[in-house]
Amino acid sequence: MRLFSTTFLALCLLGTLPTACCSNPSPSTNSCQTPDETPTDPGSVQVTKLGSGELKAAGQTWPYQLLKLEVPGRAATYAQWFPPRKPGVSPVVMITRPYDGIAWTGEAVDAKWAARGAGIHPDDSEPHFGPGSSPIAYTPTTPETIANEAFVYLFHDFGVLNVFGRFYAGGDLQNDRDDMNAGLRFLAEAPNVDTTRIGIFGFSWGGYEALYAAADAPATVVPSVGVALAPLSDFAQEVDYVGRVVPSRVSAPAMRSRYQQFFEPYFRRIHATTGGDPGSPGSDYTRWTAAHLASTVQTPFLILHDEWDTLIPVEHTRALVSQDPRRFTAMYFQNLAAVDWNTLPPDHGPLIATHASVIITLGVGHLVVKLGAAEQPLFIPHAQGTVRAWLQGVRAAQAQGRDVSDVVPRLLELTDPRVQMLEASQGTLQTGAAFVAQALNAVWGTTFTEANVRSGLAPGLPTP
C-alpha cells in the first residue's frame, strides 16, 4: 500500500504546480543515470550518486540526488535525497518506502519489475517463492512522484530522505531493517543536517521500518520525532494473529482464504529472518517484538490506527503503547457500528480511507510542529470540510461514552501559534487556532475564538 500523497499541498501553494526533472534522464526508464562517487568514510556507509534532478515549485527549485548506500556486509540500499538548501544545519524528514518500484538503480531485479509494470505479479524475486506462493502488487514510482510528495517538507526548508525497501526485490525482515539503518547512517555523515531534529515517517510495513529504524538508530542520529500509521510492531503477535485470531473471527471460507493469500508473501520474509513460527524449533523473535521496541526506541512516536484494521490489529498498537506510554502515543479512529469480521476485507480499516486527508493533516502537522524552528511559520495542509467530518464522528463516539481524549493533543498541536492551515483546493490560509475554533464551534456548538481555543481545550473536548 502506497504512502498517502501530500502532493495536493503543492497543487495550490502560491498558485504554482510543482514539477520535477532529471538532469540526465534515461530514455528507457525516465530516470537519472549519471554515476558519480561521493567521498565518504568507507567504514560506515559508502555513498554513490547514481543521478540527480530537481523539483520546481512555488517559484523555487529543490535539487535531489539518487543514491546507492552501501554498508559493509549488507545488500545495497537506495535513496532519494533532498539536501537542505539553507546555510548551516536544517531538520530532515526520513520517509520509509517499502513498496515503491524504482527503475534507476542499475540492478537487474529493478529492471525486471519495471518492465512488468503496475499490477499483480508473481513474487519470484523472493528466494523462497515456489508452488503455492501468492503474488504481490507492484507500483512503479518515478523520482518526479517522490519529489512532489516531499514538497510539503521542502517548503519548510527541511531536508528529505526517501529510503526504498523494495519489497518486490525479495529479501527478508533483516534486509528491510538494514535498509532503514543505512539511511540513518547516511544522515549521520551528510552535510547541513541538524542531527537533533530528524523526523521519521512510515505507513504499514513502512511503519514497521520506521519503528525498527529508530530502534537501531546510531547514537548521533536518533530521530527526535516519529509518526507511524498502522505500523506492524510485533511480529510474534502478527503471526499469532493470522494463524489463530483471524480464523477465530472469520468463519467465511472465502474470506479466510483471502487473508491467507494476502499474508503468505509476508510470512516467507518473516520466516526467512526468524526461522519459523514463534515457538517452533530454532525460531527467534527476540528482536522483533513490542518488548524489544520498548527497550530500544528512544524516539517519541505518534501512532495513528483504525480500530477495524484487519491487517495489523489495533490491539498490537495498544500493547506497544502500554509498554511505554511516554514514548509511544496513539490516536485511534473509532468506528461506531458493530463489527462484522466476515465482511471486513484485509485492509487497514474503513476510516483510514475515509479520513485519508485528515491523516495527512495530523501526521504532517505533528512532524512539522516538532521539527520547525521557534519563530518559523508552519503550513499544514487540509482539505475543505474533512477535519469537521472527522470531528463529527469523534463527537458521535463521545456521545456513546467512548474515550476520545486522544483527539485533544492533536487539535492543540494545530493551534500552535506558528501554524497556518492551508486549504488545498483554494489556497487559502488561516491560523491554526482560528481553524480549530471554527471546527469545534461547528461540531459542538461552542463559541471558541482564536484567542481562547487553546485554554478552552485544556480540560478536554466540549460535552456533546
N, C-alpha and C positions, 0 to 999 in steps of 0.2 A: 504494500500500500504506500502510495507516494506521500511525501510530506505536504501538508496543506500549503498552498501557494500564498505568498504575500505580495504577489505581483500586482494585485489590484491597487495597492497603495501607490505604486509607481504610475498607474494609468492616469492619475489626476493631479499629482503634486505639481504645482506651478503650471498646470496645463501641458506638461511635456511627457510624451511617450518615451520610455526607455528603450534603447537599442544597444545590443552588444555585438561586437565583431572581433574576429581573429585577425591578428596582424599578418598571419600566414596560413590561410585556410587551405585544407586539403580538398581538392575537387571530389574525392571519393567519399570522404567522411564529414566534410564541412567542419573540420576541427583543425587545431593548430599543430604543426609538425616541425617546429624548429628546435632541434636538440641544443641544449646549452648547459654546461656544467656550472653549478653554483658551489663555490668553495664552502666547505663546512667541516666540522670535526668528524672524521670517519668513524670514531669510536662510539658515536651516539646515533646520528641519523645522517645518511648521505642523501643530498638533495640534487636531483637532476631536473632542470626545467625543460619540459617537452614542447611547450608552446606558450603563447601569450595572446591577449586580446584586451578589449576594453568595453566597459559599459558606459553609454552616453544617456544621461537623463537630467532633467531639470537644469539644462544648460551647463552641466558639469560632466567630467569624464573620470571614471574609475578604472585603472588598469588591473588586469588579473594575470595570473600565471597558472599553467597546468603543470603539476609537479609529480615526480616519481620520488617516493620516500623509501629509503632502504635502511633497515636496521639489521646489523649482522645476525645471521642465523634465522632470519624470517623472510617470508614472501614479501614482495614489493607492495607498497601501499600507494594509492593515487589520490591526489587532492587538487582542488581548485582554490587558489589563494588570492585574496584581495588585500594587499598590504595597506596599512594605514597611510594616508596621504599627508597628515599634518606633521610638522616638526615635533620632535620629542617622542613621547610614547602615548599610545591610544589603546582603548579597550578592544577586545576581539571577541567575536561570537564564533564558536565552532559548531557546525551543524553536521550531525551524523546522517549519512545517506546510504542505507543498506541495499536499496533496490535499484537505484538509478543506473541505467545502462550507459556506459561511456565508450566511445569508439576511438579515442585519441591516445591510447596507452602504447600502441605498437605490439601488444600481446595478441597471439592468435585467438585466444578464447574470447576476447572482446570483439574482434573482427567477426568471429563466427556468430555471436549473438546479435551483433548489429546487422548482419546480413539476413538474419531471420526476421527482424523487425518486431514491432509491438505485437503481443499476443501470448497465447499459452503454448509452451513448447516443452519437449522432454527435458528433464533436469539432468542431462547427460554429461555435463562438465563436473558434476559432483562424483567423486571416486567410488561411492557406494551405490550409485544408480544401477538398477537392474530390473529384471522382470517383476512387475507388480508395483514399481515405483511410480509415484504420482508426478505429473508435470508441474511446472511453475510458470508464473506470469513474468513477462519481460517488458519493461518500459524504457525505450531509448530516451536519453536526455542529452541535450546539446549544452555546450558551455554558455550559449546565449540564454537558455532557460534558467540555468543555475544563477547566472549573473542577474537576471531580472528578479529572481526570488531573494537575492541578497540585498536588494536596493534599500529596503526599509532600515537596515543596519548601516549601510554605507552612507546614507544621507545624514546619519548622526556622527559621521567621522569615525566609525568603528572599522576595524579590520574584520574580514570574514574568511574563515577557513571551512571549506566543504570537504569532508573526508568520505570517500566512497568505499563501502563494504563489499560491493559486487557479489551479492548473494548468488546470482546466476552463475558465477565463475567457480562455484564449488567451495571447498574448504570446510571449516568446522567452527565451533564456538571460539576456540582459542585464536584462530586466524582473524575473525572479526574483532576480537578484543585487541589483538596486536595492531590491527589497522588503526584503531582509535588511539592507541598508545603512541603510535608513530606520529599521528597528528599533533598530539601534545608535546612530544619530543621536538618536533619542528618548531612549535611556538616558543619553546624554551630558548631557541637559538635565533629566531627570526628578529630582525631589527625593528625598532619602533613599537614593540608590543609591550603594553603595560601588563606585566605578568600578575599583578594584583587584581586585575579587572578582566578576567576571562569568563565568558559565559558559555554554556553548552546546552544544546537543544536536540532532542530526538523523539521520534514517534514510533510506538510499537516495537518492532525489532530494533529500530533506531533508538528507542527509549532504553532498551537493554544496553545498547552500545554506549549511550551517554552515561548511564549509571556506572557501568563497569569501567569506562574510561576514567571517570572520577575516582573510582577505587584504585586504579593503577597509576594515577597521575604522578609524574615526577614531583619532588618536593618543591621545585622552583616554579611550577606552573599548575598548581592546584586550582581548578576553576572556582571562582568566587560565587557563582550562582549557576543553577541548572534548572531547566524545565524539561519534564518528561511527560509525554502524553501517552496514556495507556501502555506503560512500559512492562516488558517481561522482566521481572526482578528475581524470581526464584525458580530455577529450572527443575529442581526436585519436585516442587509443588506443581509445576506445569505438567510434568509427566504424569503425576498422580491425577491431576485434573482431567487430562484427556483420557487416561486409562480407566479411571474409576468414577469420577464425578459426572462427566458427560453421560456415560451410559446410565447413571442413576437418575439423571434429569430428563434425558431424551429417550423416549420409547419408540418413536417412529424409526423403522429400519432405514428408510431412505435418508433421513436427516443424520442418523448415526454414521452412515456411510460417507456423507459429505464431510463430517468432522474428521473421520479417519483419513480420507483422501487429502484434505487440506493440510493436516499436521504431519503427514508422512515425510515430506522433504525436510521438515524441521527436525524431526526425530533422528533422521540419518545424520544430520550435522551435530545434534546434541550428543548422540551416542558415540560419534567419532572422537569426541573430546572426553566424555565422562566414562566411557567403557560399557555403557548399557543403562538399563533402568536402575533407579535407586534400590539398593539392597541386593542387586544381582552380583555374583562373584566378580571381583575385580573392578567394580564401578566406584567412582569417586566424585562426589558432588560438593566437596568441602569449599571450593572456591566459586560456587555457582548458586548461592542461596541468599536469602534476605539477611541471615545472620552474618554472612561474610560481608555484605554491603554495609550493614550497621557497624561492623568493627573496623572498616577501612575507609569508607567515604567521609571526607571532611567537608565536601561541598554541600551547602544547603540547597535542597531541591524542592521545587513546586511540582506536584504531580496532579494532572487532570485526568479523570477517569469516569467513564459512563458505567453506572451500576449494572447495566444489562450487557456489558461486554462479554461476548461468548468465546472470544479467543484467549484473552488474558483476564481471568475473572477478577472483579473488583476486590474480592477477598484477599488477593495477593498483595494489592496495594495497602489495604487496611493492616495486614500483618506486617508489612515493611514499616509503615508509619508507627505502629505500636512498638517496634524495636527501638526507635529513636525519634519521638515526635518533634524534637527541636531541630533535627537535621532534615527530616522528611515531612513536608506539609502537603496535604492533599485537599483538592476541591472536587466534589463528586457531582455528576449530572444525574439527578434523580428522576426516574420515570414514575408516573403516578398510577398507572393501571397495574393490575395483577399480571405477573409474568407467565407466559406460556412458552416453555423451553422448546417444545416441539415445532413452534412456528418461528422461532428466532434463528436466523441463518448464522453461520460462522462469520462474525464481523465484530467491530469494536463498539457496537451499540447504536441505536437509532438517534440518540441525542448528539452523538459525535458528528453525524452528518447534518442533522437539523441545525445545530449551532456551530457549524464549522467556522464561520466568520467571527463568532464570539470567542472561540478558542484562539484564533489569531490575535484578537484584541487583548485577551488576557495573557497569553503566552508572550507575545511581543512586548506588551506593556510591562510585564514582570522583569524581563531581561533588560529593557531599556531603562526603566526606573532604577534598577540596581546597578547598572553599569555607567549610566550617564554622569556627567560632571555636575557639580553642585549648582551652578548657575546656568546650565545648558537647557535650552528649550527642547522638549521631548515630544515628538509627533507620534501618536498612537492611532493606527487605523481602525475604523469601524464602518460597518455598512448600515445605512439608514434603517432604523426600527429593529435591528437584530438584537441589540442588548435589551431593549424593552421587552421583546418577545421572550427572551430567555428569563428575564426577571418575572414575567407573568407566570411562568412555570415554577419559579422559585417561590413566589407568593402562594401558589396553589399547594405546593408541598408544605409550606409553612402552615397553611390553614388545616392540613391533615395532621398537624402535630409533629412533623418531621424536623430534625435538626438541620437547619440551613445556616448555622453560624459560620461555616467555612466560606460563605459568599462575602461576608463583610470585609475581610482583609483585601480581597481582590478589588472591591469597589473603592476602598480607601486608597489603594495604590493608584487608581485612576485619578484621584483628587489631589495627587501630589502637585504642589504649586508650579512645577516645571512643565506639567503635561498640557499639551494641546491635542484635542481629539480631532482627527481628520476624517471627514465623511468622504468615502472614496468616490462615489459617483458624481458628487457635486463639487468636491474640492474645498468644502467649507471647513473652517476652523472654529473651535470654541474651547474655552478652558475645560480641563477635566472636571473641575469642581462643578461648573455650571452644567456640564453634560450629565453627571451623575445625579445632581439635584433634580434636573428635569425628568430623568428616567424614574427616579423614586417617586416624584410627585405624580407622574402619570400612572404608575402602577399601584401605589399605596394611597394616593390622595393626600399626601403630605404637602407641606408648604416650605420645604427646604429652599435655601438660597445658596448661591455660590459662596457666600461668606460663612454660612453656618453648617453646611452639609457634613463637614468632617467631624465636628463636635456632635452633630446630630446622629451620626452613625456609631459613635463610640460605644453606646450601650448595646448596639446590635440593630438588626433590621426593624423597621416600624412594625407595629402589630397589625395583622391583616384584618 
